[in-house]
Amino acid sequence: MDLVLVPGAWLDGSSWGAVVPALESAGHRVQALTLPGMEATDTDRSGVRLADQVAAVVAAIDAAAGPVLLVGHSIGSGIAHQAVDARPDRVARVVHVGGFPSADGEALLSGLAAENGEVSMPDWAEMGEEANIRDFDEERLRQFYADAIPAPEHVLTDPVVLTDERRSAVPATMVCPEYSADELREWVDGGHLPEVVALEDVEYVDIGGGHWPQLTQPETLARVILEAAQKASRH
């Protein structure tokens, strides 16, 4: 099966490097995307818009030989969801890792300081988000921050555009790392995530740990993705 992996903010395609071998060894064709504006730390990303990154994911779906399992991490989930909206007949299943589909008109992530059209990764502990990084040791955390690529400001702040209600019929797996599946269900039941509420076929999977499981627990995440691929192949 064709698997398209969409990184979250501050990450490029190499962030999936420890996950990809297990997926390929199971016989899948894997595209781990580096989205526009995320090629390097010194890339000029000031003109990159959310639509540009969505278009890159749609292009990867179109290039696949058959139905796709689409995987998004963090705000990559919002980007993946827009790609599902654009190609609901080409995505067999979508996996959202530590992120949620955003609603039409919402921004993926607002409120972070931008400079010269880009947003640097914040210090999560300073922001009170220690749960995000709780499974990094000191050395790996230092390297994690050092490797972070600034995100294009407009990708985080442009409004999401959704037009095809068939997106809600695409089966989804919600992977819960720094929050639990029970917590996510409470948020959904409270109506806080309308695009998740609308999903017709959704599975919740607890994996624990922090927000970046492709880096800190790649074997576990690979296993979840492979299980989702099995479900997608039967779809």
Secondary structure, 3 states (H helix, E strand, C coil): CEEEEECCCCCCHHHHCCCHHHHHHCCCEEEECCCCCCCCCCCCCCCCCHHHHHHHHHHHHHHCCCCEEEEEECHHHHHHHHHHHHCCCCEEEEEEECCCCCCCCCECCCCCCCECCEECCCCCCCCCCHHHHCCCCHHHHHHHHHHCCCEEHHHHHCECCCCCHHHHHCCEEEEECCCCHHHHHHHHHCCCCHHHHCCCCEEEEECCCCCCHHHHCHHHHHHHHHHHHHHHHCC
